[in-house]
């Protein structure tokens, strides 16, 4: 077993242990999904794959300018 797999299992156990008794499968899946999304975001940040809000707004405005009119 790789160290990463061990860390994932440990994190999963910690999440499940922190939930109250009677937690539904859906609640468990939700919390695991949130943790997975957070980890993915942290990895993206570490790999410099994020852009700031100003850059996103600039890109969206640029895209809107290029988009052809629907009634043209």
Biopython code that builds the backbone (N, CA, C, O; Angstrom):
import numpy as np
from Bio.PDB.StructureBuilder import StructureBuilder

atoms = [
    (1, "UNK", "N", (0.839, -1.171, 0.000)),
    (1, "UNK", "CA", (0.000, 0.000, 0.000)),
    (1, "UNK", "C", (0.889, 1.241, 0.000)),
    (1, "UNK", "O", (1.835, 1.340, 0.782)),
    (2, "UNK", "N", (0.573, 2.189, -0.890)),
    (2, "UNK", "CA", (1.377, 3.407, -0.950)),
    (2, "UNK", "C", (1.034, 4.326, 0.206)),
    (2, "UNK", "O", (-0.021, 4.195, 0.828)),
    (3, "UNK", "N", (1.923, 5.245, 0.485)),
    (3, "UNK", "CA", (1.708, 6.201, 1.567)),
    (3, "UNK", "C", (0.477, 7.059, 1.297)),
    (3, "UNK", "O", (-0.268, 7.389, 2.219)),
    (4, "UNK", "N", (0.265, 7.418, 0.032)),
    (4, "UNK", "CA", (-0.904, 8.223, -0.331)),
    (4, "UNK", "C", (-2.191, 7.489, -0.011)),
    (4, "UNK", "O", (-3.124, 8.080, 0.534)),
    (5, "UNK", "N", (-2.252, 6.211, -0.341)),
    (5, "UNK", "CA", (-3.435, 5.417, -0.045)),
    (5, "UNK", "C", (-3.686, 5.376, 1.454)),
    (5, "UNK", "O", (-4.828, 5.488, 1.901)),
    (6, "UNK", "N", (-2.641, 5.220, 2.217)),
    (6, "UNK", "CA", (-2.771, 5.217, 3.669)),
    (6, "UNK", "C", (-3.311, 6.538, 4.193)),
    (6, "UNK", "O", (-4.145, 6.557, 5.098)),
    (7, "UNK", "N", (-2.837, 7.644, 3.624)),
    (7, "UNK", "CA", (-3.316, 8.959, 4.046)),
    (7, "UNK", "C", (-4.791, 9.143, 3.707)),
    (7, "UNK", "O", (-5.545, 9.715, 4.494)),
    (8, "UNK", "N", (-5.200, 8.664, 2.546)),
    (8, "UNK", "CA", (-6.606, 8.765, 2.137)),
    (8, "UNK", "C", (-7.480, 7.941, 3.075)),
    (8, "UNK", "O", (-8.536, 8.401, 3.508)),
    (9, "UNK", "N", (-7.044, 6.731, 3.387)),
    (9, "UNK", "CA", (-7.815, 5.891, 4.303)),
    (9, "UNK", "C", (-7.906, 6.532, 5.681)),
    (9, "UNK", "O", (-8.968, 6.524, 6.304)),
    (10, "UNK", "N", (-6.804, 7.083, 6.155)),
    (10, "UNK", "CA", (-6.810, 7.734, 7.464)),
    (10, "UNK", "C", (-7.748, 8.943, 7.474)),
    (10, "UNK", "O", (-8.498, 9.140, 8.430)),
    (11, "UNK", "N", (-7.705, 9.746, 6.417)),
    (11, "UNK", "CA", (-8.575, 10.915, 6.333)),
    (11, "UNK", "C", (-10.037, 10.495, 6.269)),
    (11, "UNK", "O", (-10.897, 11.121, 6.889)),
    (12, "UNK", "N", (-10.317, 9.436, 5.517)),
    (12, "UNK", "CA", (-11.685, 8.927, 5.413)),
    (12, "UNK", "C", (-12.193, 8.462, 6.771)),
    (12, "UNK", "O", (-13.317, 8.775, 7.162)),
    (13, "UNK", "N", (-11.365, 7.717, 7.483)),
    (13, "UNK", "CA", (-11.756, 7.250, 8.815)),
    (13, "UNK", "C", (-12.020, 8.426, 9.751)),
    (13, "UNK", "O", (-12.980, 8.400, 10.522)),
    (14, "UNK", "N", (-11.186, 9.446, 9.692)),
    (14, "UNK", "CA", (-11.356, 10.615, 10.558)),
    (14, "UNK", "C", (-12.664, 11.346, 10.251)),
    (14, "UNK", "O", (-13.364, 11.790, 11.161)),
    (15, "UNK", "N", (-12.982, 11.465, 8.968)),
    (15, "UNK", "CA", (-14.233, 12.121, 8.573)),
    (15, "UNK", "C", (-15.425, 11.328, 9.089)),
    (15, "UNK", "O", (-16.336, 11.894, 9.694)),
    (16, "UNK", "N", (-15.420, 10.040, 8.854)),
    (16, "UNK", "CA", (-16.532, 9.195, 9.282)),
    (16, "UNK", "C", (-16.653, 9.201, 10.802)),
    (16, "UNK", "O", (-17.761, 9.272, 11.333)),
    (17, "UNK", "N", (-15.539, 9.128, 11.498)),
    (17, "UNK", "CA", (-15.574, 9.135, 12.963)),
    (17, "UNK", "C", (-16.112, 10.448, 13.528)),
    (17, "UNK", "O", (-16.701, 10.463, 14.609)),
    (18, "UNK", "N", (-15.914, 11.545, 12.804)),
    (18, "UNK", "CA", (-16.373, 12.855, 13.278)),
    (18, "UNK", "C", (-17.871, 13.070, 13.059)),
    (18, "UNK", "O", (-18.466, 13.967, 13.657)),
    (19, "UNK", "N", (-18.473, 12.256, 12.209)),
    (19, "UNK", "CA", (-19.908, 12.399, 11.936)),
    (19, "UNK", "C", (-20.726, 11.761, 13.046)),
    (19, "UNK", "O", (-20.278, 10.806, 13.680)),
    (20, "UNK", "N", (-21.927, 12.286, 13.287)),
    (20, "UNK", "CA", (-22.753, 11.726, 14.359)),
    (20, "UNK", "C", (-23.295, 10.342, 13.995)),
    (20, "UNK", "O", (-23.387, 9.984, 12.821)),
    (21, "UNK", "N", (-23.648, 9.578, 15.023)),
    (21, "UNK", "CA", (-24.295, 8.284, 14.793)),
    (21, "UNK", "C", (-25.573, 8.513, 14.001)),
    (21, "UNK", "O", (-26.246, 9.529, 14.173)),
    (22, "UNK", "N", (-25.900, 7.577, 13.144)),
    (22, "UNK", "CA", (-27.115, 7.692, 12.341)),
    (22, "UNK", "C", (-26.925, 8.501, 11.067)),
    (22, "UNK", "O", (-27.891, 8.784, 10.359)),
    (23, "UNK", "N", (-25.693, 8.871, 10.775)),
    (23, "UNK", "CA", (-25.420, 9.612, 9.547)),
    (23, "UNK", "C", (-25.763, 8.751, 8.345)),
    (23, "UNK", "O", (-25.471, 7.555, 8.323)),
    (24, "UNK", "N", (-26.391, 9.369, 7.338)),
    (24, "UNK", "CA", (-26.797, 8.620, 6.140)),
    (24, "UNK", "C", (-25.603, 8.418, 5.201)),
    (24, "UNK", "O", (-24.581, 9.097, 5.308)),
    (25, "UNK", "N", (-25.763, 7.473, 4.287)),
    (25, "UNK", "CA", (-24.738, 7.251, 3.259)),
    (25, "UNK", "C", (-24.526, 8.529, 2.451)),
    (25, "UNK", "O", (-23.400, 8.872, 2.089)),
    (26, "UNK", "N", (-25.621, 9.220, 2.176)),
    (26, "UNK", "CA", (-25.524, 10.456, 1.391)),
    (26, "UNK", "C", (-24.695, 11.512, 2.115)),
    (26, "UNK", "O", (-23.900, 12.218, 1.494)),
    (27, "UNK", "N", (-24.883, 11.619, 3.441)),
    (27, "UNK", "CA", (-24.085, 12.574, 4.210)),
    (27, "UNK", "C", (-22.604, 12.203, 4.184)),
    (27, "UNK", "O", (-21.742, 13.071, 4.046)),
    (28, "UNK", "N", (-22.321, 10.929, 4.315)),
    (28, "UNK", "CA", (-20.924, 10.478, 4.259)),
    (28, "UNK", "C", (-20.323, 10.786, 2.894)),
    (28, "UNK", "O", (-19.207, 11.298, 2.804)),
    (29, "UNK", "N", (-21.061, 10.475, 1.833)),
    (29, "UNK", "CA", (-20.571, 10.756, 0.482)),
    (29, "UNK", "C", (-20.335, 12.247, 0.282)),
    (29, "UNK", "O", (-19.347, 12.653, -0.331)),
    (30, "UNK", "N", (-21.255, 13.061, 0.806)),
    (30, "UNK", "CA", (-21.109, 14.517, 0.686)),
    (30, "UNK", "C", (-19.806, 14.980, 1.346)),
    (30, "UNK", "O", (-19.022, 15.706, 0.735)),
    (31, "UNK", "N", (-19.583, 14.566, 2.575)),
    (31, "UNK", "CA", (-18.386, 15.005, 3.294)),
    (31, "UNK", "C", (-17.102, 14.506, 2.635)),
    (31, "UNK", "O", (-16.104, 15.225, 2.596)),
    (32, "UNK", "N", (-17.123, 13.295, 2.124)),
    (32, "UNK", "CA", (-15.946, 12.781, 1.415)),
    (32, "UNK", "C", (-15.714, 13.566, 0.124)),
    (32, "UNK", "O", (-14.572, 13.864, -0.224)),
    (33, "UNK", "N", (-16.789, 13.899, -0.583)),
    (33, "UNK", "CA", (-16.661, 14.667, -1.824)),
    (33, "UNK", "C", (-16.106, 16.062, -1.548)),
    (33, "UNK", "O", (-15.250, 16.551, -2.286)),
    (34, "UNK", "N", (-16.596, 16.702, -0.482)),
    (34, "UNK", "CA", (-16.081, 18.024, -0.126)),
    (34, "UNK", "C", (-14.584, 17.940, 0.168)),
    (34, "UNK", "O", (-13.809, 18.775, -0.301)),
    (35, "UNK", "N", (-14.181, 16.946, 0.933)),
    (35, "UNK", "CA", (-12.757, 16.777, 1.253)),
    (35, "UNK", "C", (-11.937, 16.561, -0.016)),
    (35, "UNK", "O", (-10.851, 17.124, -0.162)),
    (36, "UNK", "N", (-12.459, 15.744, -0.934)),
    (36, "UNK", "CA", (-11.758, 15.476, -2.185)),
    (36, "UNK", "C", (-11.608, 16.761, -3.000)),
    (36, "UNK", "O", (-10.545, 17.011, -3.569)),
    (37, "UNK", "N", (-12.657, 17.572, -3.061)),
    (37, "UNK", "CA", (-12.599, 18.827, -3.817)),
    (37, "UNK", "C", (-11.593, 19.798, -3.192)),
    (37, "UNK", "O", (-10.863, 20.487, -3.905)),
    (38, "UNK", "N", (-11.560, 19.847, -1.871)),
    (38, "UNK", "CA", (-10.594, 20.713, -1.192)),
    (38, "UNK", "C", (-9.172, 20.260, -1.499)),
    (38, "UNK", "O", (-8.308, 21.079, -1.812)),
    (39, "UNK", "N", (-8.933, 18.956, -1.408)),
    (39, "UNK", "CA", (-7.590, 18.427, -1.708)),
    (39, "UNK", "C", (-7.191, 18.740, -3.149)),
    (39, "UNK", "O", (-6.048, 19.113, -3.411)),
    (40, "UNK", "N", (-8.134, 18.589, -4.085)),
    (40, "UNK", "CA", (-7.835, 18.890, -5.500)),
    (40, "UNK", "C", (-7.494, 20.367, -5.669)),
    (40, "UNK", "O", (-6.581, 20.711, -6.420)),
    (41, "UNK", "N", (-8.221, 21.238, -4.976)),
    (41, "UNK", "CA", (-7.931, 22.671, -5.048)),
    (41, "UNK", "C", (-6.566, 23.011, -4.479)),
    (41, "UNK", "O", (-5.847, 23.843, -5.033)),
    (42, "UNK", "N", (-6.209, 22.373, -3.379)),
    (42, "UNK", "CA", (-4.892, 22.607, -2.794)),
    (42, "UNK", "C", (-3.771, 22.122, -3.723)),
    (42, "UNK", "O", (-2.721, 22.755, -3.828)),
    (43, "UNK", "N", (-4.011, 20.990, -4.393)),
    (43, "UNK", "CA", (-3.023, 20.493, -5.362)),
    (43, "UNK", "C", (-2.899, 21.453, -6.541)),
    (43, "UNK", "O", (-1.793, 21.711, -7.015)),
    (44, "UNK", "N", (-4.028, 21.985, -7.018)),
    (44, "UNK", "CA", (-3.990, 22.956, -8.114)),
    (44, "UNK", "C", (-3.225, 24.207, -7.705)),
    (44, "UNK", "O", (-2.453, 24.756, -8.491)),
    (45, "UNK", "N", (-3.441, 24.656, -6.476)),
    (45, "UNK", "CA", (-2.725, 25.830, -5.989)),
    (45, "UNK", "C", (-1.222, 25.555, -5.922)),
    (45, "UNK", "O", (-0.415, 26.386, -6.340)),
    (46, "UNK", "N", (-0.857, 24.404, -5.403)),
    (46, "UNK", "CA", (0.563, 24.058, -5.292)),
    (46, "UNK", "C", (1.225, 23.962, -6.661)),
    (46, "UNK", "O", (2.412, 24.255, -6.801)),
    (47, "UNK", "N", (0.457, 23.550, -7.677)),
    (47, "UNK", "CA", (0.995, 23.410, -9.028)),
    (47, "UNK", "C", (0.807, 24.689, -9.849)),
    (47, "UNK", "O", (1.063, 24.697, -11.053)),
    (48, "UNK", "N", (0.361, 25.771, -9.197)),
    (48, "UNK", "CA", (0.167, 27.073, -9.853)),
    (48, "UNK", "C", (-0.807, 26.981, -11.029)),
    (48, "UNK", "O", (-0.565, 27.539, -12.099)),
    (49, "UNK", "N", (-1.922, 26.259, -10.807)),
    (49, "UNK", "CA", (-2.939, 26.116, -11.853)),
    (49, "UNK", "C", (-4.181, 26.956, -11.566)),
    (49, "UNK", "O", (-5.246, 26.695, -12.126)),
    (50, "UNK", "N", (-4.054, 27.947, -10.710)),
    (50, "UNK", "CA", (-5.188, 28.800, -10.371)),
    (50, "UNK", "C", (-5.009, 30.181, -10.983)),
    (50, "UNK", "O", (-3.888, 30.626, -11.226)),
    (51, "UNK", "N", (-6.143, 30.858, -11.231)),
    (51, "UNK", "CA", (-6.100, 32.250, -11.668)),
    (51, "UNK", "C", (-6.960, 33.051, -10.702)),
    (51, "UNK", "O", (-7.857, 32.507, -10.058)),
    (52, "UNK", "N", (-6.683, 34.340, -10.605)),
    (52, "UNK", "CA", (-7.448, 35.167, -9.676)),
    (52, "UNK", "C", (-8.739, 35.661, -10.331)),
    (52, "UNK", "O", (-8.949, 35.475, -11.529)),
    (53, "UNK", "N", (-9.585, 36.281, -9.542)),
    (53, "UNK", "CA", (-10.896, 36.726, -10.000)),
    (53, "UNK", "C", (-10.779, 37.734, -11.133)),
    (53, "UNK", "O", (-11.540, 37.663, -12.098)),
    (54, "UNK", "N", (-9.853, 38.658, -11.037)),
    (54, "UNK", "CA", (-9.689, 39.664, -12.091)),
    (54, "UNK", "C", (-9.359, 39.019, -13.426)),
    (54, "UNK", "O", (-9.888, 39.424, -14.461)),
    (55, "UNK", "N", (-8.489, 38.019, -13.409)),
    (55, "UNK", "CA", (-8.133, 37.323, -14.646)),
    (55, "UNK", "C", (-9.331, 36.566, -15.203)),
    (55, "UNK", "O", (-9.548, 36.560, -16.415)),
    (56, "UNK", "N", (-10.108, 35.930, -14.336)),
    (56, "UNK", "CA", (-11.295, 35.212, -14.803)),
    (56, "UNK", "C", (-12.298, 36.181, -15.419)),
    (56, "UNK", "O", (-12.879, 35.880, -16.462)),
    (57, "UNK", "N", (-12.507, 37.322, -14.804)),
    (57, "UNK", "CA", (-13.431, 38.311, -15.351)),
    (57, "UNK", "C", (-12.943, 38.814, -16.703)),
    (57, "UNK", "O", (-13.742, 39.010, -17.619)),
    (58, "UNK", "N", (-11.640, 39.024, -16.831)),
    (58, "UNK", "CA", (-11.082, 39.467, -18.110)),
    (58, "UNK", "C", (-11.323, 38.430, -19.188)),
    (58, "UNK", "O", (-11.712, 38.770, -20.305)),
    (59, "UNK", "N", (-11.092, 37.151, -18.857)),
    (59, "UNK", "CA", (-11.296, 36.078, -19.826)),
    (59, "UNK", "C", (-12.759, 35.951, -20.233)),
    (59, "UNK", "O", (-13.071, 35.738, -21.404)),
    (60, "UNK", "N", (-13.659, 36.085, -19.248)),
    (60, "UNK", "CA", (-15.090, 35.992, -19.568)),
    (60, "UNK", "C", (-15.526, 37.150, -20.452)),
    (60, "UNK", "O", (-16.295, 36.953, -21.393)),
    (61, "UNK", "N", (-15.045, 38.352, -20.165)),
    (61, "UNK", "CA", (-15.387, 39.512, -20.989)),
    (61, "UNK", "C", (-14.849, 39.324, -22.406)),
    (61, "UNK", "O", (-15.534, 39.642, -23.378)),
    (62, "UNK", "N", (-13.651, 38.820, -22.524)),
    (62, "UNK", "CA", (-13.050, 38.560, -23.838)),
    (62, "UNK", "C", (-13.869, 37.518, -24.599)),
    (62, "UNK", "O", (-14.094, 37.653, -25.802)),
    (63, "UNK", "N", (-14.303, 36.499, -23.905)),
    (63, "UNK", "CA", (-15.111, 35.445, -24.530)),
    (63, "UNK", "C", (-16.456, 36.003, -25.016)),
    (63, "UNK", "O", (-16.914, 35.663, -26.107)),
    (64, "UNK", "N", (-17.083, 36.858, -24.204)),
    (64, "UNK", "CA", (-18.359, 37.455, -24.582)),
    (64, "UNK", "C", (-18.216, 38.303, -25.833)),
    (64, "UNK", "O", (-19.105, 38.311, -26.683)),
    (65, "UNK", "N", (-17.107, 39.016, -25.952)),
    (65, "UNK", "CA", (-16.868, 39.856, -27.121)),
    (65, "UNK", "C", (-16.733, 39.019, -28.392)),
    (65, "UNK", "O", (-17.131, 39.461, -29.470)),
    (66, "UNK", "N", (-16.183, 37.835, -28.275)),
    (66, "UNK", "CA", (-15.966, 36.954, -29.437)),
    (66, "UNK", "C", (-17.213, 36.179, -29.813)),
    (66, "UNK", "O", (-17.331, 35.715, -30.947)),
    (67, "UNK", "N", (-18.158, 36.029, -28.872)),
    (67, "UNK", "CA", (-19.340, 35.214, -29.094)),
    (67, "UNK", "C", (-20.253, 35.877, -30.117)),
    (67, "UNK", "O", (-20.607, 37.045, -29.959)),
    (68, "UNK", "N", (-20.643, 35.143, -31.174)),
    (68, "UNK", "CA", (-21.528, 35.721, -32.185)),
    (68, "UNK", "C", (-22.922, 35.945, -31.614)),
    (68, "UNK", "O", (-23.361, 35.224, -30.718)),
    (69, "UNK", "N", (-23.613, 36.952, -32.143)),
    (69, "UNK", "CA", (-24.990, 37.229, -31.723)),
    (69, "UNK", "C", (-25.904, 36.083, -32.109)),
    (69, "UNK", "O", (-25.731, 35.477, -33.166)),
    (70, "UNK", "N", (-26.878, 35.781, -31.258)),
    (70, "UNK", "CA", (-27.800, 34.662, -31.497)),
    (70, "UNK", "C", (-28.713, 34.933, -32.679)),
    (70, "UNK", "O", (-29.097, 33.992, -33.373)),
    (71, "UNK", "N", (-29.072, 36.175, -32.932)),
    (71, "UNK", "CA", (-30.012, 36.507, -34.015)),
    (71, "UNK", "C", (-29.311, 37.003, -35.261)),
    (71, "UNK", "O", (-29.963, 37.597, -36.120)),
    (72, "UNK", "N", (-28.042, 36.791, -35.397)),
    (72, "UNK", "CA", (-27.304, 37.281, -36.570)),
    (72, "UNK", "C", (-27.422, 36.332, -37.718)),
    (72, "UNK", "O", (-26.865, 36.583, -38.786)),
]
sb = StructureBuilder()
sb.init_structure("model")
sb.init_model(0)
sb.init_chain("A")
sb.init_seg("    ")
for serial, (resi, resn, name, xyz) in enumerate(atoms, 1):
    if name == "N":
        sb.init_residue(resn, " ", resi, " ")
    sb.init_atom(name, np.array(xyz, "f"), 0.0, 1.0, " ", f" {name:<3s}", serial, name[0])
structure = sb.get_structure()
